[in-house]
Amino acid sequence: MPVFDVQQFRQQFSFFQHNPGWVYLDNAATMHKPDAVVSATSQFYQQHNSNVHRGAHQLSQQATRLFEQARTTVCRYINAKSSEEVIFTSGATAALNQIAFGLMHTVLGAGERVLLTQLEHHANIVPWQLHCQRYGVIIDVVPLTADNQLDMTAYQQLLERKPKVVSFSHISNVLGHIQPIDAMLALAKKAGAITVVDGAQGVVYKQPDMQQLDCDFYVFSGHKLYGPTGIGILYGKKDWLEKLTPIFAGGEMIEQVSFVNTTFNKLPFKLEAGTPNIAGALGLAAAIDWLQLYNTEQLIQHKLLLLKEFYNGLSVIKGIDILSLPVHNAGIVALNVSNEHPADVAELLNQQNIAVRSGQHCAMPLFSYLARPGAVRCSFAAYNSLDDVNRCLLALEQAVEILTA
Ligand SMILES: Cc1ncc(COP(=O)(O)O)c(C=O)c1O
């Protein structure tokens, strides 16, 4: 197998030609898009623009064909049983809101329980909370161990309370830790729970296989998988998708409408009200096609090499407080410089054209647990190089000198 050529990979992204000199380590927020994705979205508007599933004319039929082909591409990529199980949404947040809302109206009732974890993104907390408070559903939370991993003993104990739903992230967006997803799903299923996986960070790390994972729902956003913003996927097993009450209602999702009653369209359309993000769906399919030109294992190994070098470099800088573990890590490192505010550190990095994120990363309950005001997050992608790692390390070293002088 030829060795992974990071420069060749990076050349697929015009962004880096337009922004030479930037070290982009904010990939957990959003990734850059290869030219193949940018072309696919602009080509739709330039050559095929029409609404889908509506027009009698050929242009609309062509747009519909492209849109449905994009669904098939996603279906194959995640190994869903059928494309009815693949719902286009605007992103992971919208998908999680749909699940929480949809189950609350049909499956969950007062006194029943939903199990979340301490390290969830707000998108996997607040939708549940909104509806649980209204319907009297109880939320339990799996705590972390002293080294910031999920406490699996506590998880098993909380499963004894027989939660109706267990919802957790595949990979923590703050710490980068890869959750023991197979074990967690097996235990949740044994306890009879409906399983929801927030794959927003998981999907880019490794191609997820729905039939192997066998979770009931899996969600992700296109923009974290080299795709466009404003498009995402709600995967669900057909039986569960059938049970969801649609969060949005309107055109396309209906079968019959009168002022007395409405019946819904079949899947997947029942959960796709209104005009979808057609160009976004085509862009996501293009991202998947493009990504499949590469060997996933090589991309993972490259990221792990960057991570190893980063940890090696961090270990000799005094005053760095690392919150993420180096093992079972997908390429995200949360850290602080002594007791300095993370925003100050990020600004010093920004002054050297190094893009990282600082703050609480939409995970306030995690930071309450960690007893930190926030963290600087360096997140790596396959287009990052060892030079990027070294520049970030040098800038962090200088930040320590400046801030702790
Ligand atoms: C773990 C996790 N879940 C959910 C989301 C929400 O994704 P989006 O904002 O694309 O809907 C994110 C985004 O950062 C995330 O990292």
The ligand as an SDF file (V2000), in Angstrom:
LIG
                    3D

 16 16  0  0  0  0  0  0  0  0999 V2000
  -20.7930   15.5650   19.5990 C   0  0  0  0  0  0  0  0  0  0  0  0
  -21.5990   16.5950   18.8720 C   0  0  0  0  0  0  0  0  0  0  0  0
  -22.9280   16.4710   18.8300 N   0  0  0  0  0  0  0  0  0  0  0  0
  -23.7000   17.3280   18.1720 C   0  0  0  0  0  0  0  0  0  0  0  0
  -23.1700   18.4080   17.5190 C   0  0  0  0  0  0  0  0  0  0  0  0
  -24.0590   19.3530   16.7950 C   0  0  0  0  0  0  0  0  0  0  0  0
  -23.7570   19.3710   15.4430 O   0  0  0  0  0  0  0  0  0  0  0  0
  -24.3800   20.4930   14.4710 P   0  0  0  0  0  0  0  0  0  0  0  0
  -24.0770   21.8120   15.1220 O   0  0  0  0  0  0  0  0  0  0  0  0
  -23.6560   20.3050   13.1960 O   0  0  0  0  0  0  0  0  0  0  0  0
  -25.8330   20.2140   14.3780 O   0  0  0  0  0  0  0  0  0  0  0  0
  -21.7910   18.6120   17.5540 C   0  0  0  0  0  0  0  0  0  0  0  0
  -21.1660   19.7910   16.9330 C   0  0  0  0  0  0  0  0  0  0  0  0
  -20.1240   20.2290   17.3090 O   0  0  0  0  0  0  0  0  0  0  0  0
  -20.9800   17.6700   18.2290 C   0  0  0  0  0  0  0  0  0  0  0  0
  -19.6500   17.7970   18.2660 O   0  0  0  0  0  0  0  0  0  0  0  0
  1  2  1  0
  2  3  1  0
  2 15  2  0
  3  4  2  0
  4  5  1  0
  5  6  1  0
  5 12  2  0
  6  7  1  0
  7  8  1  0
  8  9  2  0
  8 10  1  0
  8 11  1  0
 12 13  1  0
 12 15  1  0
 13 14  2  0
 15 16  1  0
M  END
$$$$
